[in-house]
Amino acid sequence: MTPSSPHTGAPAPSGGQDPADGRPRLSALVIYVRDLDQSAAFYGDLLRMGIATRDTTALLLTDAGGSMVVLRAMPRGEHSLGGVGVQATVWTARDAEDLDRCERLLRERDAHVETTSVDGRTVVEGRDPNGLTVLIAYPRLEPVVAQLIMNRAYGW
């Protein structure tokens, strides 16, 4: 994004509210892209997100509402699933019981990969029927803890 963009550097949210209907909601996407700067400008402007953190081949976009998009540059458009696009989805469970329910469902479908706890937050990792990574977290991941997800993007 250009330095004059009002969306660059949007402050990271300090909290978040669960939706009224009590269902899990989308927290973050990890998207493999060919051109990091071009994609950052597109998603930043389209979604009104600012760059919260960046390194040479990945960056984290956030908005004031708490949504996050990790962009990971893959110049030839090649990653473990064979092309550019969404690599993983990250959802926030309504509460600890909802997180347990999600973990059970993944286990019942032989789709559970691992459960990890960091700084009082738990992330359950699974795979969808197409092999895409699905993460469910509780409580809501803050951008500092979300660095864990950005780091994981290198392993997928």
N, C-alpha and C positions, 0 to 999 in steps of 0.2 A: 504494500500500500504506500501511497505517497505520504511524505511527512505532513502535508497539509490536511490529510484526511481526519475528520473529527472522530473517527472510530479507532484510530491507532492508540494503543495503550489504554484501552478501556479498563477501568478499575475492576479488579477481581471481586466478586461478591463475598460477603462475610457470612452468608447464611442462605437459606432457601426454605421454601414452604412446600409441603406435600400437596399434590392436587386434591381437590375436594372429593373426587370420586374414589380415592384410596388406591388406585392402580399404580404400578411402577411407571416411572416416566423416564424419558431419555435424558441423560446427563451429558454424554460426550460421544463423539464419533472420531475414529482414527481412519484417515483416508490417505491412501498411497496416491501420489500425484507425480506427474512428469516434471513440472516446473513449479518450484516452491513459491517464488515471488509472484508469479502470475496467479497461482491458486490462492495465495494469501490475499491478494488484492480482490479477487473475485468473491471469495467467501467472506472476507472482512467487510466489504461493501454491501454484499447481498444480505448478510445476516447481522450487520451492524456489530461486528466483533472487532476487538483489538488484539494485538500481539502481546501476550502475557510473558512468554519466554521463547527464546529461539536459539538454535545452534546451527551448524552448517547445513544439515540435511533435514531438520524437523523444526516445527514451531507449534506453539499452543495458542489458539485463538480463544478468547473468552468474551462474555458480555455481562452486563450488570445483573442479568437475571440468573446467571450461574451456568449457562450452557457453555460447553467446551467442544472445540474441534481441534484435533491434532492432525497436522499435515506432515506427511513424511515423503521426502523426495525420492523417487525411483526413476532416474532419468530415462531408462529404456521401458518404463512401464511394467517392469517385471517384479513380482513378489511371489510369495509362496502359493498364492492362488492363481497366478498366471496373468494378471493384468492390473490396470489402475482401478480405483474405486474404493468403496468402503471396505476396510479391513476388519473392523470390530465395532460393536456398539456397546455403550456403557449406560446402564440404567441405575436409578436409585430406588431401592426398595422403600416402601411406606414406613416400615418399622422392622425391628429385629425378627418378629414372627414372619413377616412377609419375606425377608431375606432367607429364613430357614425354609419356607415353602418353596422358594425359587431353587434353593440348593437341592431339596428333596426331588423336585420335578426333574432337574438336570440329572441327578443320580438315577432316578427311575428310568430315564430314557438313555442311559449309558452315554450321556453327553457332558458329564461333569469332568473338568480337568483338574482344578485345584481350588482350594480356599485359602486365602492369605489375609492376615491381619497386620496392619501397620498403623501406629499412632492412634489406636482405639477405633480404627475403621476396618471393616471386613470387606473383602472383595471375593466374590465367587466367580470363577471362570468356567465357561462351558463352550460348547460348539453348537451352532445351529445345524439343521439337516444338510446344509450345503458346506459345512466345515468352517463357516465364518465364526470368529471369536465373539462371544457374548459375555459381558461382564456385568454383574449386579453388585452394587455396593450399598453399604449402610454403616453409619450414617452417611449422608451426602459427602462426596469427595470435594474437598477444598482444593484450589489450584496448587497449593504446596504439595499435598498428597497426590494430586493428579500427575505430578512429575513421575511418579511410579508408573503410571499408564504410558506416559510419553517414552520412558525408558523401555517398557515392554514392547513398544512398537518396533524396536530394533530386533526383537527376537522372533517376531511373527513372520 
